[in-house]
Amino acid sequence: MEISQLDRISYSILLQETLELRQVLQSIVNSQDTIDNYDIFIPFLPIMSSVCLGWCDLFTKEGIKIEIPDIEGYSCVRLLKNCRIGLKLYCDQRIGKATKQLKKNSEETYRLLKTDYNIFQRLVVSMLGQCDFGVFTINELPYGNTSQLFLYISDVINFERYKSLGVWETEARKVVFEFSKLLSQFINTIIDSFAKSNMIDKDSQIELVRFNFSYNDYFLIDEKCRNILKGDLPIEIQLQLFNILCQNNFIINVLPLVFQSGGLLYHRSRLQTYLVSVNTIKKIINKFPNEKYQKQLKEIVEVKEIYFDKDSVLRNNIFHYKIEGVDDSIFSIPEKYFYEFIEFNSRVEFNDFMQVISEEIIKINKVIYKMVEFC
């Protein structure tokens, strides 16, 4: 099958991002003996899944069959797709359906938390309540929470199948470990196939000691004890907004500062989390008008629609690696293909465009902090 020029360009962009991802993984491997905060790596799974699926899609188009083994009875391809979808935090669903799923996940977590308790522990919980919501922070900025992380591995959750939190945790951790291991092997194979291993710094490391990481448990489901997400909106809506806040902080803080990612992988991730944020906000303000923040939120949506209208070629190509809807004549420099694509479709110089995106993400975070009353 003959490969079109746009397909070659898509390959080139994907390979650049894969190299960046491989460098991050190398740094993680080199740092394993000094890192005891493995939770920081879980939000990285959707990014890895997105890159791997990019290769799967391109190979499939060329008629190249890829056989990826199942993991503990779970389809790896399905895990890949669900993990990538998790990056969207339900923003593609109707707001009612999305919030219903978030609420269900939280309630099932709360139920499982108490399954292994003895009589004394149940008595204590009945008097003092049960913390059911965990938040991970870096330098006091929330970059992840237990609800958000569950979205990334939703196929492994299946709460209803389990009567014990301990059993679920054992299986989930095992599947996540094997899944991340398989993704790493897949990425290594791609890099080796293109003979690009010499471009990886084999000595790079991650220095977590420079950052203040912490984890705190909160009351969420128990309304009497709730000490987080205490804004005016329904709790499910606040949870969805908080998930966006955490993901934004991971992309704009953890990814570049901790994982030292600053190339195409980082730029695409910023664009993805930005689109997820604004799309969700748009649905929320339509269903739950909030006089206090309505003006700020509408302005955020308006800025997005300047660059990403409903039929935007730019928008349609951010979540997938196959470039479509443009003439290949706009591309001239292989190392600059992604930049040329962004500049052609946005009509703005790349750095200026990404500066706007970063500023808008910061605006989004600031208003979410206020709406969910997270201090």
C-alpha positions as CSV (number, residue, x, y, z in Angstrom):
1,M,0.0,0.0,0.0
2,E,1.4,3.4,-1.0
3,I,1.9,5.8,1.9
4,S,0.7,9.4,1.3
5,Q,2.8,12.4,2.1
6,L,0.4,13.3,4.9
7,D,0.9,9.8,6.4
8,R,4.6,10.3,6.3
9,I,4.2,13.6,8.1
10,S,2.0,12.0,10.7
11,Y,4.7,9.3,11.2
12,S,7.3,12.0,11.6
13,I,5.4,13.9,14.3
14,L,4.4,10.7,16.1
15,L,8.1,9.5,16.1
16,Q,9.2,12.8,17.6
17,E,6.7,12.5,20.4
18,T,7.6,8.9,21.0
19,L,11.2,9.8,21.4
20,E,10.3,12.4,24.0
21,L,8.1,9.8,25.8
22,R,10.9,7.2,25.6
23,Q,13.3,9.8,27.2
24,V,10.8,10.3,30.1
25,L,10.6,6.5,30.6
26,Q,14.4,6.3,30.6
27,S,14.5,8.9,33.4
28,I,11.9,7.0,35.4
29,V,13.8,3.7,35.0
30,N,17.1,5.4,36.2
31,S,15.3,6.8,39.2
32,Q,13.4,3.8,40.5
33,D,15.8,3.2,43.4
34,T,15.3,6.7,44.7
35,I,11.6,7.3,44.1
36,D,9.0,6.1,46.6
37,N,6.1,8.2,45.2
38,Y,4.8,6.0,42.4
39,D,1.4,7.6,42.3
40,I,2.9,10.5,40.4
41,F,3.3,8.1,37.4
42,I,-0.3,7.0,37.1
43,P,-1.5,10.2,35.4
44,F,1.2,9.5,32.8
45,L,-0.6,6.4,31.6
46,P,-3.2,8.1,29.3
47,I,-0.3,10.0,27.5
48,M,1.5,6.7,27.0
49,S,-1.7,5.1,25.8
50,S,-2.4,7.9,23.3
51,V,1.1,7.5,21.7
52,C,0.8,3.7,21.5
53,L,-2.6,3.9,19.9
54,G,-1.3,6.4,17.4
55,W,1.1,3.7,16.2
56,C,-1.6,1.1,16.3
57,D,-3.8,3.2,14.1
58,L,-1.1,4.0,11.6
59,F,0.0,0.4,11.3
60,T,-3.6,-0.8,10.9
61,K,-4.0,1.7,8.0
62,E,-1.0,0.2,6.3
63,G,-2.3,-3.4,6.8
64,I,0.3,-4.2,9.4
65,K,-1.1,-6.6,12.0
66,I,-0.1,-5.9,15.6
67,E,-0.8,-8.6,18.2
68,I,-0.8,-7.3,21.7
69,P,-1.3,-9.9,24.4
70,D,-4.1,-9.6,27.0
71,I,-3.2,-8.6,30.6
72,E,-4.7,-10.7,33.4
73,G,-7.8,-11.4,31.2
74,Y,-8.2,-7.8,30.1
75,S,-7.8,-6.8,26.5
76,C,-4.8,-4.6,26.2
77,V,-6.2,-2.7,23.2
78,R,-9.3,-2.0,25.1
79,L,-7.3,-0.8,28.1
80,L,-5.4,1.5,25.7
81,K,-8.5,3.0,24.3
82,N,-10.2,3.4,27.7
83,C,-7.1,4.9,29.2
84,R,-6.8,7.5,26.3
85,I,-10.5,8.3,26.7
86,G,-9.9,8.8,30.4
87,L,-7.7,11.7,29.4
88,K,-11.0,13.4,28.3
89,L,-12.5,13.0,31.8
90,Y,-16.0,12.3,30.3
91,C,-16.0,15.6,28.5
92,D,-17.4,13.9,25.3
93,Q,-20.5,12.6,27.2
94,R,-23.6,14.6,28.1
95,I,-23.1,16.3,31.4
96,G,-25.8,14.4,33.1
97,K,-24.4,11.0,32.1
98,A,-20.8,12.1,33.0
99,T,-21.7,13.3,36.4
100,K,-23.9,10.2,37.1
101,Q,-20.8,8.0,36.4
102,L,-18.6,10.1,38.6
103,K,-21.0,9.9,41.5
104,K,-21.4,6.1,41.0
105,N,-17.6,5.6,41.1
106,S,-17.4,7.7,44.3
107,E,-20.2,5.9,46.1
108,E,-18.7,2.4,45.1
109,T,-15.3,3.5,46.4
110,Y,-16.9,4.6,49.7
111,R,-18.7,1.2,50.0
112,L,-15.5,-0.8,49.3
113,L,-13.5,1.2,51.8
114,K,-15.6,-0.2,54.7
115,T,-15.8,-3.8,53.5
116,D,-12.8,-5.1,55.5
117,Y,-13.5,-3.3,58.7
118,N,-14.1,-5.1,62.0
119,I,-16.8,-4.2,64.5
120,F,-14.6,-1.6,66.3
121,Q,-13.6,0.1,63.0
122,R,-17.2,0.2,61.9
123,L,-18.1,1.9,65.2
124,V,-15.4,4.5,64.8
125,V,-16.6,5.2,61.2
126,S,-20.2,5.5,62.4
127,M,-19.1,8.2,64.9
128,L,-16.3,10.0,63.1
129,G,-17.1,9.3,59.4
130,Q,-14.9,7.8,56.7
131,C,-12.4,9.6,54.5
132,D,-13.1,8.5,50.9
133,F,-11.3,11.0,48.6
134,G,-7.5,11.3,48.2
135,V,-5.7,14.2,46.7
136,F,-2.1,14.3,45.5
137,T,-0.2,17.6,45.5
138,I,3.0,19.0,44.3
139,N,4.2,22.2,46.0
140,E,0.6,22.4,47.4
141,L,-1.0,22.3,43.9
142,P,-3.4,19.3,43.4
143,Y,-2.2,17.3,40.4
144,G,-4.2,14.1,40.9
145,N,-7.0,12.6,42.9
146,T,-8.5,9.1,43.4
147,S,-11.5,9.8,41.3
148,Q,-9.5,11.1,38.4
149,L,-7.1,8.2,38.5
150,F,-9.9,5.7,38.5
151,L,-11.1,7.2,35.1
152,Y,-7.7,6.2,33.5
153,I,-8.2,2.6,34.4
154,S,-12.0,2.3,34.3
155,D,-11.9,-1.1,32.7
156,V,-10.0,-2.5,35.8
157,I,-12.4,-0.8,38.3
158,N,-15.6,-2.9,37.9
159,F,-16.4,-2.1,41.5
160,E,-19.5,-4.3,41.5
161,R,-17.4,-7.4,41.0
162,Y,-15.6,-7.0,44.3
163,K,-16.7,-7.3,47.9
164,S,-13.4,-6.3,49.4
165,L,-11.2,-3.2,48.7
166,G,-8.1,-5.3,49.4
167,V,-8.9,-7.8,46.7
168,W,-9.7,-5.0,44.2
169,E,-6.5,-3.1,45.0
170,T,-4.4,-6.3,44.6
171,E,-5.8,-7.0,41.1
172,A,-5.9,-3.4,40.0
173,R,-2.3,-2.8,41.0
174,K,-1.2,-5.9,39.2
175,V,-3.0,-5.0,36.0
176,V,-1.7,-1.4,36.0
177,F,1.9,-2.6,36.6
178,E,1.7,-5.2,33.7
179,F,-0.1,-2.6,31.5
180,S,2.6,0.1,32.0
181,K,5.3,-2.5,31.5
182,L,3.8,-3.6,28.2
183,L,3.4,0.0,27.0
184,S,7.1,0.6,27.8
185,Q,8.1,-2.4,25.9
186,F,6.0,-1.4,22.9
187,I,7.6,2.1,22.9
188,N,11.1,0.6,23.1
189,T,10.3,-1.6,20.1
190,I,9.2,1.4,18.1
191,I,12.4,3.4,18.9
192,D,14.6,0.4,18.1
193,S,12.8,-0.3,14.9
194,F,13.6,3.3,13.7
195,A,17.2,3.0,15.0
196,K,16.7,6.0,17.2
197,S,18.0,4.6,20.5
198,N,21.2,6.7,20.2
199,M,19.0,9.9,20.7
200,I,18.1,8.9,24.2
201,D,20.1,10.2,27.2
202,K,20.7,6.9,29.0
203,D,21.9,8.7,32.2
204,S,18.9,11.1,32.8
205,Q,17.1,11.0,36.2
206,I,14.1,12.5,37.9
207,E,14.9,14.4,41.0
208,L,11.7,14.4,43.1
209,V,13.5,15.7,46.2
210,R,13.4,19.2,44.7
211,F,9.6,19.1,45.0
212,N,7.2,19.0,47.9
213,F,4.9,16.1,47.3
214,S,2.1,15.2,49.6
215,Y,-1.1,13.1,49.9
216,N,-4.2,13.9,51.9
217,D,-7.5,12.1,52.6
218,Y,-10.8,14.0,52.7
219,F,-14.5,13.5,53.3
220,L,-16.5,13.7,50.1
221,I,-19.5,11.4,50.1
222,D,-20.4,11.9,53.8
223,E,-22.2,15.3,53.5
224,K,-22.1,15.9,57.3
225,C,-18.3,15.5,57.4
226,R,-17.5,16.9,53.9
227,N,-14.4,19.0,54.0
228,I,-13.6,19.4,50.3
229,L,-15.5,20.6,47.2
230,K,-17.9,22.8,49.2
231,G,-19.0,25.1,46.5
232,D,-22.5,25.9,45.4
233,L,-22.7,23.5,42.4
234,P,-23.8,19.8,42.8
235,I,-21.0,17.7,44.2
236,E,-20.7,15.6,40.9
237,I,-20.2,18.9,38.9
238,Q,-17.6,20.1,41.4
239,L,-15.8,16.7,41.2
240,Q,-15.7,17.0,37.4
241,L,-14.3,20.5,37.6
242,F,-11.7,19.3,40.2
243,N,-10.6,16.5,38.0
244,I,-10.0,19.1,35.3
245,L,-8.0,21.2,37.7
246,C,-5.8,18.3,38.7
247,Q,-5.2,17.2,35.1
248,N,-4.3,20.7,34.1
249,N,-1.8,21.0,37.0
250,F,-0.2,17.7,36.0
251,I,0.2,18.7,32.4
252,I,1.5,22.3,33.1
253,N,3.5,21.6,36.2
254,V,4.5,17.9,36.7
255,L,5.1,17.0,33.0
256,P,7.6,19.8,32.3
257,L,9.1,20.3,35.8
258,V,9.3,16.7,37.1
259,F,9.4,14.6,33.9
260,Q,11.4,17.3,32.0
261,S,9.1,17.1,29.0
262,G,9.2,20.2,26.8
263,G,8.8,19.1,23.2
264,L,5.8,18.0,21.0
265,L,4.5,15.6,23.6
266,Y,4.2,18.4,26.1
267,H,2.7,20.8,23.6
268,R,0.1,18.3,22.4
269,S,-0.8,17.4,26.0
270,R,-1.3,21.1,26.9
271,L,-3.7,21.4,23.9
272,Q,-5.6,18.3,24.8
273,T,-6.1,19.3,28.5
274,Y,-7.1,22.8,27.4
275,L,-9.8,21.5,25.0
276,V,-11.1,19.0,27.6
277,S,-11.3,21.9,30.1
278,V,-13.2,24.3,27.9
279,N,-15.5,21.7,26.4
280,T,-16.6,20.6,29.9
281,I,-16.9,24.2,31.1
282,K,-19.2,25.0,28.2
283,K,-21.5,22.1,29.0
284,I,-21.6,23.0,32.7
285,I,-22.5,26.7,32.2
286,N,-25.3,25.7,29.8
287,K,-26.8,23.3,32.3
288,F,-25.9,25.1,35.5
289,P,-25.7,28.9,34.9
290,N,-23.7,30.5,37.8
291,E,-24.2,34.2,38.0
292,K,-21.1,34.7,40.1
293,Y,-18.7,33.1,37.5
294,Q,-20.8,33.1,34.3
295,K,-19.0,36.1,32.7
296,Q,-15.5,34.6,33.4
297,L,-16.5,31.2,32.1
298,K,-18.1,32.6,28.9
299,E,-15.0,34.6,28.1
300,I,-12.9,31.4,28.5
301,V,-15.3,29.6,26.0
302,E,-15.2,32.5,23.6
303,V,-11.4,32.5,23.4
304,K,-11.4,28.8,22.6
305,E,-13.9,29.3,19.8
306,I,-11.6,31.9,18.1
307,Y,-9.1,29.1,17.4
308,F,-11.1,26.0,17.6
309,D,-14.6,26.3,16.0
310,K,-16.9,23.4,15.6
311,D,-15.4,22.2,12.3
312,S,-11.8,23.1,13.2
313,V,-9.2,21.0,11.5
314,L,-6.8,21.9,14.3
315,R,-9.2,20.6,17.0
316,N,-9.9,17.4,15.1
317,N,-6.2,16.5,14.8
318,I,-5.1,17.2,18.4
319,F,-6.4,13.9,19.9
320,H,-5.2,11.8,17.0
321,Y,-1.9,11.6,15.2
322,K,-3.2,11.1,11.6
323,I,-3.0,14.5,9.9
324,E,-6.1,15.2,7.8
325,G,-7.9,18.1,6.3
326,V,-4.9,20.1,5.1
327,D,-2.7,20.2,2.0
328,D,0.7,18.7,2.4
329,S,2.2,21.8,0.8
330,I,2.0,23.6,4.1
331,F,4.8,21.4,5.5
332,S,8.4,22.0,4.6
333,I,10.8,21.1,7.5
334,P,10.4,17.7,9.1
335,E,11.5,18.9,12.6
336,K,8.9,21.6,12.4
337,Y,5.9,19.7,10.9
338,F,3.8,20.0,14.1
339,Y,4.6,23.7,14.5
340,E,3.8,24.4,10.8
341,F,0.5,22.6,11.3
342,I,-0.4,24.7,14.3
343,E,0.6,28.0,12.7
344,F,-1.2,27.3,9.5
345,N,-4.5,26.5,11.2
346,S,-4.3,29.1,14.0
347,R,-2.9,31.9,11.9
348,V,-0.7,32.6,14.9
349,E,3.1,32.1,15.5
350,F,3.5,28.9,17.4
351,N,5.1,30.3,20.6
352,D,2.5,33.0,20.8
353,F,-0.3,30.5,20.3
354,M,0.9,28.2,23.0
355,Q,1.4,31.2,25.3
356,V,-2.3,32.0,24.9
357,I,-3.2,28.3,25.7
358,S,-1.0,28.4,28.8
359,E,-2.6,31.6,30.0
360,E,-6.1,30.3,29.4
361,I,-5.4,27.1,31.4
362,I,-4.2,29.3,34.3
363,K,-7.4,31.3,34.0
364,I,-9.5,28.1,34.0
365,N,-7.7,26.8,37.1
366,K,-8.2,30.1,39.0
367,V,-11.9,30.1,38.5
368,I,-12.2,26.4,39.3
369,Y,-10.3,26.9,42.6
370,K,-13.0,29.4,43.5
371,M,-16.0,27.4,42.3
372,V,-15.1,24.3,44.2
373,E,-13.6,26.2,47.2
374,F,-10.4,24.3,47.2
375,C,-7.7,26.1,49.3
